Amino acid sequence: MKASEIRQKSADELKDMLIELRKRQFDLRMQLGTGQLAEPHQLRQVRRDIARVKTVLNTSQGEQA
């Protein structure tokens, strides 16, 4: 997911996306713990997507103030 795609979304959409990404991260960590994770690179991708969404949320809140 690219940062430009994330910037085009509203704050509510970003919050929903963040919740979905956190759920995905949890599921992947559970798979890792049980030894069922086939593609470990997905953990890194999800973690970085979470960081991107949080960054855009924080910068958009700063612009409103």
C-alpha positions in Angstrom: 0.0 0.0 0.0 1.4 3.4 -1.0 1.4 6.5 1.1 -0.3 8.4 -1.7 -3.2 6.0 -1.6 -3.5 6.4 2.2 -3.5 10.3 2.0 -6.5 10.2 -0.3 -8.7 8.6 2.4 -10.7 10.4 5.1 -9.9 10.2 8.8 -12.8 7.8 9.4 -11.6 5.5 6.6 -8.1 5.6 8.0 -9.3 4.6 11.5 -11.2 1.7 10.0 -8.2 0.7 8.0 -6.0 0.8 11.1 -8.4 -1.5 13.0 -8.4 -4.0 10.1 -4.6 -3.9 9.9 -4.3 -4.5 13.6 -6.6 -7.5 13.3 -4.5 -8.8 10.4 -1.3 -8.3 12.5 -2.8 -10.2 15.4 -3.8 -13.1 13.1 -0.3 -13.2 11.5 1.3 -13.2 14.9 -0.9 -16.1 16.0 0.0 -18.0 12.9 3.7 -17.3 13.5 3.4 -18.6 17.1 1.7 -21.8 16.0 4.1 -22.4 13.1 1.5 -22.0 10.4 2.7 -18.7 8.9 3.7 -19.5 5.3 4.7 -16.0 4.2 6.6 -14.3 7.1 7.2 -11.2 5.0 3.5 -10.3 5.5 4.2 -9.4 9.1 6.7 -6.8 8.0 4.3 -5.4 5.4 1.4 -5.1 7.8 3.6 -3.4 10.4 4.8 -0.9 7.9 1.3 -0.2 6.6 0.2 0.4 10.2 3.0 2.9 10.6 2.0 4.6 7.3 -1.6 5.0 8.4 -0.7 6.3 11.8 1.7 8.8 10.3 -0.9 10.1 7.9 -3.5 10.3 10.7 -1.0 12.3 12.9 0.0 14.7 10.2 -3.6 15.4 9.2 -4.5 16.1 12.8 -1.6 18.5 13.1 -2.8 20.4 10.0 -6.3 20.9 11.5 -5.0 22.4 14.7 
